[in-house]
Amino acid sequence: MRGSGRVAEVLITATFLLTATQSSLRPTEYVGDGSDTLTAVRSPISSLVGTALSLQVVFFATTLSKPAETVGPAPTRRTTVQTDVTISNRLALAVTSEGLTGIGAPEWHDADHKGMGTLVAIIDLGFSGWDSLPDGELPVDIQTLAFDDDGVLDVATDHGTQMAEIVHDVAPEADLVFLTFNDDRMGEMLDWLIANEVDVVNMSLEWTDGPLDGTHFSAEHIQRGIDAGITWIVAAGNSAKRHHVGTTVDLDGDGWVELMSPATEFNEFSTAAGASADLLLTWDDPATDLDLCVFDMETLTNGEPTRVQCSERPQGNGELALEAMTVTNSSAVSRRYGYSIKHFSGSETIYDTRIWGSGYLQFSNPAASLGVPANMTDALTVGAVAWNTLELQPYSGWGPNQQGVLKPDVVAPDQITTSQWAGVSNTGTSYAAPHVAGISALMIGAMPDLTPAQVKQRLKDRASQADEPDHRQGWGIVSLGSLPSSIVAIRGHWAEPAIDWAFTSGITAACPTDGSPNSTCPELPVTRDEMARFMWNSKGQPTPTTAASFEDVAADATYATAVAWLAEQAITLGCTTTNYCPDGTVTRAEMAAFLWRLEGSPEGSVPAGFKDVTSGAFFDDAANWLLASGVTNGCTTTNYCPQGLVTRAEMFTFLERVDDLD
């Protein structure tokens, strides 16, 4: 231990044990919140003198400075579940996740989209009981691999087994491979995944050792997999209420950071009997040196909480701005601890603390509570909602990541049933992620050429708040959405749902330049005769009472009735007083006016503020309405591009949105 005027330290081993972390991946399960009300106490500075409170007391000599080298904690890993309880009895019959209906899986299954031809890898800490599940819980044939010293699949936990069950529920015809690994063999594992053309990875795990700035050793391996075409699904973690951010303010000058002004220097948490909690402290300025200390809040020394141990790695000379430790409550009852931050040297900086395996922190900040690898930009990060209420779970990690990228990408159901657990026992973003892994397998099975970026975009486009994403739920509750189009050529196109809607609802039947069935020409500019038919068809082909008098619209033209109805409804006035100009292309200004009039010229929309829309222009009110109703957001954030031509894909998208308004 290093000094700075510090006195002898007490390590109390009979009541609790503090150790370096051994394995840095944790499951993203929920552990429970512990007590919601914790009493703030005074500065830890007076509690540094410990007494022999248990069977064994170990004293460490003080020093005046940090040692030249300090061995950091071994990397730790956790699954992303909220409980670490083992239940011995499995359900006798196969069960299916209650989340399937909410994500739209049954409709895809009924259409025979079940993930056939895809390979999904479940990467986890263990797969206990996987080979003795009830029939139907998993595929008949499963590959298993272990990238470690003995080459035998780990079975210390059944967490991976449950993840696999959920993937199989969603994508019952996808092939599965189970993998466990040591950190130093991760590169080898990636080589195998890429060589064997794995389509999707589910990783309901997170490292607890940092750093959190995108430079964690796992990032380069995962990114290599994504770049090779693997859609990589990760759980967002459960740190929304186990994460605290602040600035190293020390108002009283005692060297301890005020975690909550004006004088609170402890942040308390509860740890269940026999449970261990991983703590991580990181900060922005590597030239600053901080320490992380844990105190027993229930055992007092001279009236103050007793310090258990500190993580005091040296910083300021190129070392990582990071402190980490694990505290284990070896007593038979739940116990309250608190951590404090010592500002040893350097400038004021912004710190980030988080904890795994404990109850909620007394003081927490949910924003930017994603861990590793959930904070990776290109990974598909999944938060959790309760399957029956669709409400965001209070523990589900929030974005953004440290690069400012909006996260999570989507949220999915938890609290579902697996063969070992039921309902509230299955809480945590761990259980949400495999739903999305299964969805990804269904999409790739139907559209094999989809890239990871395209899978992510399709999921975002179909999620519940696609137009208003935020850092709590990302783009919202995940959904498979409409079935893949029977028109194979448009699968994966950005406007596929709208194009498919246009063809299945009778808006159009073919491309005008290619009369073959199911030809779509999505990038072809829309002509005025097509526009007339599209709008007329969208309203059910109503019969006009009079024929149009446009000189350039022949009575027997395929679009004559449509143009007559548009003219009768004052949706179009023609390009001149006598002509309709059927072969003319449609601009965005004209499209706005057409759709606005089609919907009855709604009034009262807030001005859109587009820089290129002149007040009083013939389409001014229409553009305002389009933005207010969500039919379009403009061609940029500030412009509408009124003279831009409208493609068929764009027109079908606009019409479908208008149809949704009706």
Residue, then its C-alpha position, 0 to 999 in steps of 0.5 A: m500500500r502507498g502512503s500519503g500520510r495514511v495509517a495501517e490498513v485492515l483486511i477483514t477476511a472472516t466477514f468479507l473478502l476483497t480480491a482481484t477479479q479473476s474472469s472479466l466477463r459477466p452475464t447481463e442478468y439483473v441482480g436486484d436493487g437492494s435497499d433503495t434508502l441508504t444513509a449518507v455518512r461523513s468523509p472516509i478520511s477518519s476511518l482509515v484506522g481499522t481494528a481486529l473485528s474478525l478472526q484474521v487481521v492483516f496489516f500492511a506497511t505504509t509507504l510515501s509514494k506508489p510503487a514503480e509497478t502495480v499489477g492490475p486486476a486480472p480481466t473479469r467477465r460477467t453474463t448480463v443477467q440480474t440474478d446468479v441463483t442456480i435452480s436445479n429443476r428444469l421444466a419437464l416440457a419444452v417451452t417457448s419465449e413469451g416475447l415471440t408474439g411481440i416481435g412478430a415471429p409467428e407471422w414469419h414462421d407461418a410464412d416459412h421464414k425460420g432461419m434455415g441456412t443460417l449459422v448462429a454462434i452463442i458465445d458464453l461462459g457456460f452451457s450446463g445441461w444443454d444436452s439434456l433439455p426436453d425435446g424441441e428446446l434446441p436443434v438436434d445437431i449442435q456444434t460445441l467448441a472451447f477455445d481454452d486449454d482443455g478444449v472442452l465446452d465450459v458448463a459452470t453455468d447454464h446461462g449460454t443454454q438459456m440464450a440458445e433456447i431463446v435463439h432457437d425459439v425465434a429461429p427454429e431452423a437456424d443451425l447453432v454452435f456453442l462456444t466458450f473461450n479464454d480471453d487470450r484465445m479470442g483471436e483464434m475464436l474469431d478466425w474460426l467464426i470467420a472461416n466457418e461463415v457464421d452469420v450471427v453471434n449472440m454475446s450476452l456478456e460484458w467485460t468489467d475491466g475496462p477501458l470504456d473508450g473503445t480500446h478494450f482488447s475485445a473491440e478489435h476482435i469483434q470489429r474484425g468479425i463484423d467487418a467479415g460479415i458477422t452480425w454481432i449482437v450484444a446485451a446492453g448490460n444492467s448498469a443504468k442504476r449501477h453507474h455514476v459519473g462526476t467531476t473530481v471536486d474536493l471542496d473540503g480539501d481532504g483528498w477525497v472526491e465529493l461524490m454528491s455535493p456538498a460533502t458526501e464522499f461515499n456511494e453505497f451499495s448492497t451485496a447479497a450473502g456469498a455474492s461478489a461485486d466487480l467495481l470499475l473506476t475510469w477517468d478522462d485525463p490519464a495524467t491524473d492519478l485516482d484511487l478506488c477504495v471500498f468501505d464496510m458501512e456496517t462495521l464502524t471504526n471510531g464511529e466511521p465506516t471501516r476501510v476494506q481495501c483500495s485499488e491504488r495502481p499508479q497513473g500519470n506516466g502512460e498507465l491506463a486511467l483505471e482502477a478495478m477490484t472485486v469485493t466478495n461478501s462471504s458472510a451469511v447475510s446481505r451487507r452494505y458497502g460504500y466506495s470512495i474516490k481518492h484524488f492522489s494527484g493531477s488535475e481535476t477530471i471527469y470520472d466514471t464508476r460502475i459496479w456489477g453483481s450488487g444492488y443499485l448504487q445510492f447515487s447513479n447516472p443512467a446515461a452512458s452506462l453501457g459497458v464492453p462490448a455494448n459500447m461498440t459503435d458497429a455492434l448491435t446493442v440490445g436493451a430490455v423491456a418487460w415482455n408483457t408491459l413493453e416498459l423499459q426495464p430500470y436496469s437496462g443500460w443507456g447510451p450514448n457510447q463514449q464516441g457520442v453514438l446513439k445507443p442502444d440500437v433496439v430493445a427486446p423482451d426479457q422476463i420470459t420463460t426458458s426450460q430452467w427459469a420462468g418469468v421474473s427470474n429471467t430478468g436482464t438484457s441477457y435475455a433480450a439480446p438472443h431475441v434479436a439474434g434470432i430475428s437477425a437469423l430470420m432476416i438473413g435466412a430470407m435475404p442472405d445478402l444482407t450485411p451487418a449494417q443492413v440488418k441493423q438498419r432494417l431493425k432500426d427502421r422497423a422498431s417502435q420509435a424509428d423516427e424518434p430514437d433516444h439514448r434510453q431505448g435507441w430506435g425502440i422495441v424490436s420488430l420483424g415487421s412486414l414479411p420479406s417481399s415476394i419480389v426477391a429483387i428488392r429484398g434489402h432495399w431501403a424502401e422494401p416495406a413500402i415497395d412491397w406495400a405498393f405492390t400488395s395493396g394494388i398501388t402499382a403492378a409493374c415498372p412502366t419501362d419493364g412490363s414483366p411481373n414484379s418489376t419495380c424500378p425503384e429508382l425511376p423518377v415518377t411521371r405525372d400519369e403514374m402519380a395520378r394512378f398511384m393516388w387514385n389507387s390508394k383511395g380505392q379507385p373512386t369513380p369520377t362524375t365527369a371526364a377531365s378536359f385536358e387536351d393531352v389526356a386521351a379518353d382511352a388512356t390508362y390513366a384517364t379515369a385517375v386524372a379525371w378524379l384528381a381534377e374533380q377533387a381539385i388535387t391537380l389543376g394541370c400543368t397549364t389551364t388546358n394540359y396535364c403533361p402526363d409524361g412530365t416528371v414529378t418534383r418534390a414540390e408537386m408531390a407535396a401539393f398532391l399529397w396535401r390536397l389528397e388528404g383534404s388540404p389540412e390547415g394549421s401545421v407549424p411552419a417547417g422552417f425549410k430554408d429553400v421553401t419560400s413563404g407563399a409558395f404553392f407548396d408552402d402549406a403542403a411542406n409544413w404539413l408533410l413535416a408535421s405529419g411525419v410523411t417526410n423530414g426534408c432532403t436534409t435537416t434544413n432543406y426540402c429540395p423542392q425541385g428534386l425529382v421523386t423516385r418510385a421508391e420515395m413515392f411509395t414510401f410517402l404514400e404508405r406513410v399517408d395511408d398510415l395516417d388514415 
